[in-house]
């Protein structure tokens, strides 16, 4: 009798445990669920993480290199784009020629700190004495002088340490610099020595992105 009672008790215990497991499973299946997602960005729809493109442009030019106001181009190759400087092909000692250089920050979000310096045009070689006789000056849009009467080398030495644009340029903003080039009058003998010389010079805008307040 005792054996039969023990076996029956064990069966009842197992049934009870099985029932509890079943109830627990039902309770888990019926639990409430919820979730939350936060899309990271600047808070506007679809913004994501990223400042968009950083892009500096200069004034557009026609097929003759003449600036076309209100148009823009990338000019982002080492070879550059030709721009016509009035008097460049008729300059004589003592003359000064000038050209406006409009530029803009076509970036979506980032400001731009810009520097301007002179390169020699890739693939071309300037006459050394003629290049040494040139002096470069730059004015801001308000007419204030940023640099005056610098040689090619002096201009570039300054540009390595100082910005030659008035201030950081906001996204979508544009400005203009006026570049003037003087061919020194060095006297008859020195002038004769550079007769027929040519300088192949390129104005180079260099830009670094900044986050504006």
C-alpha positions in Angstrom: 0.0 0.0 0.0 2.8 2.4 0.9 4.4 1.9 -2.5 1.2 2.7 -4.3 0.7 5.9 -2.3 4.2 7.2 -2.9 3.9 6.7 -6.7 0.5 8.4 -6.8 1.9 11.3 -4.8 4.9 11.7 -7.2 2.5 11.8 -10.2 0.4 14.5 -8.6 3.5 16.5 -7.9 4.7 16.2 -11.5 1.3 17.2 -12.8 1.4 20.3 -10.5 4.8 21.3 -11.8 3.7 20.8 -15.4 0.7 23.0 -14.8 2.8 25.8 -13.3 5.2 25.7 -16.3 2.2 25.9 -18.6 0.8 28.9 -16.8 4.2 30.6 -16.9 4.5 30.1 -20.6 1.1 31.6 -21.1 2.0 34.6 -19.0 5.2 35.2 -21.0 3.4 35.1 -24.3 0.8 37.6 -23.2 3.2 40.2 -21.9 3.0 43.9 -23.1 5.8 45.0 -25.5 6.9 48.4 -26.7 10.0 50.1 -28.2 11.5 53.5 -29.0 13.8 54.6 -31.8 15.8 57.9 -32.0 17.1 58.9 -35.5 20.4 60.7 -34.9 20.9 64.0 -36.8 20.4 67.7 -36.5 16.7 67.3 -35.6 15.2 67.8 -39.0 13.5 65.1 -41.0 16.0 62.8 -42.8 19.1 64.8 -41.7 21.4 62.0 -40.5 24.9 62.6 -39.3 27.1 64.5 -41.8 27.6 68.2 -42.8 27.0 67.7 -46.5 29.5 68.7 -49.1 32.2 71.3 -48.5 32.6 73.3 -51.7 34.3 76.5 -52.7 33.6 78.0 -56.1 35.0 80.9 -58.1 33.4 83.1 -60.7 32.3 81.4 -64.0 34.2 82.4 -67.2 33.2 82.2 -70.8 35.1 80.6 -73.7 37.5 83.6 -73.8 38.2 83.5 -70.1 36.0 86.6 -69.4 34.3 86.5 -66.0 30.5 86.1 -66.2 29.0 87.8 -63.1 26.5 85.7 -61.2 27.8 82.4 -62.5 30.1 80.0 -60.6 32.5 77.2 -61.4 34.6 74.6 -59.4 38.0 75.2 -61.1 39.3 72.5 -58.8 42.0 71.0 -60.9 45.7 71.6 -60.7 45.6 73.0 -64.2 43.0 75.6 -63.2 40.7 77.7 -65.4 41.8 80.6 -67.6 40.6 84.1 -66.5 41.1 87.2 -68.6 43.0 90.0 -66.9 42.5 93.2 -68.9 45.9 94.4 -70.1 47.7 91.2 -69.4 49.0 91.0 -73.0 50.0 94.6 -73.3 51.5 95.4 -69.9 54.8 97.4 -70.0 57.1 98.5 -67.2 55.4 100.8 -64.7 51.9 99.5 -65.6 49.4 97.9 -63.1 46.6 95.6 -64.2 43.8 94.3 -62.1 41.0 91.7 -62.0 38.2 91.0 -59.6 38.1 87.5 -58.2 34.6 86.7 -57.0 34.3 83.5 -54.9 31.7 81.8 -52.8 31.1 79.1 -50.2 28.8 76.7 -51.8 28.8 74.4 -48.8 25.5 73.3 -47.3 26.4 73.7 -43.6 30.1 74.5 -43.0 31.8 77.9 -43.0 35.1 78.4 -44.8 38.4 79.9 -43.9 40.2 80.9 -47.1 43.7 81.7 -48.1 44.9 83.1 -51.4 48.4 82.5 -52.9 50.1 82.3 -56.2 51.2 79.2 -58.0 53.0 78.8 -61.3 50.7 77.2 -63.8 51.5 73.5 -64.0 53.4 72.5 -67.1 54.5 76.0 -67.8 57.7 77.8 -66.8 57.9 81.5 -66.1 60.9 83.7 -67.1 62.6 84.1 -63.7 63.6 87.7 -64.2 60.2 88.7 -65.4 58.4 86.9 -62.5 60.7 88.6 -60.1 59.7 92.0 -61.5 56.1 91.5 -60.8 54.4 92.9 -57.6 51.1 91.6 -56.3 48.5 93.5 -54.2 45.1 92.4 -53.0 42.1 94.5 -51.8 39.0 93.4 -50.0 35.5 94.2 -51.3 35.4 97.4 -49.2 38.6 98.6 -50.8 40.9 97.9 -47.8 44.3 96.7 -48.7 45.1 93.1 -47.5 48.6 93.0 -49.0 50.5 95.5 -51.1 53.4 95.2 -53.6 54.6 91.8 -52.7 56.9 89.7 -54.8 55.7 86.2 -55.9 57.8 84.6 -53.1 56.8 87.1 -50.5 53.1 86.7 -51.3 53.4 82.9 -50.8 55.4 83.2 -47.6 52.7 85.4 -46.1 49.9 83.1 -47.3 51.4 80.2 -45.3 50.8 82.0 -42.0 47.9 84.4 -42.6 44.5 84.3 -44.3 44.2 86.7 -47.2 40.4 86.9 -47.0 38.7 89.2 -44.6 36.8 86.6 -42.5 35.3 83.2 -42.5 32.7 82.8 -45.2 29.2 81.5 -44.2 27.5 78.7 -46.1 26.0 80.2 -49.3 27.8 83.5 -48.9 30.0 85.1 -51.6 32.7 87.8 -51.6 35.2 89.3 -54.0 38.9 90.1 -53.9 40.6 92.5 -56.3 44.1 91.3 -57.4 46.4 93.9 -58.9 49.7 93.1 -60.6 52.4 95.7 -61.3 55.4 95.3 -63.6 58.1 97.3 -62.1 59.9 100.0 -64.0 63.5 99.1 -63.3 65.3 101.4 -65.6 66.1 101.0 -69.3 68.8 98.3 -69.0 66.8 96.1 -66.6 63.6 96.7 -68.6 65.3 95.6 -71.8 66.5 92.4 -70.0 63.0 91.2 -69.4 61.6 92.3 -72.8 59.7 89.4 -74.2 59.4 87.6 -70.9 56.3 85.9 -69.7 55.0 84.9 -66.2 52.6 82.0 -66.0 50.9 82.7 -62.7 47.8 81.1 -61.1 45.7 82.6 -58.2 45.0 79.7 -55.8 42.2 79.8 -53.3 42.7 77.3 -50.5 39.8 76.6 -48.1 39.4 74.9 -44.8 36.0 74.1 -43.2 35.0 75.7 -40.0 31.9 75.4 -37.8 30.4 78.8 -37.4 28.4 79.8 -34.2 
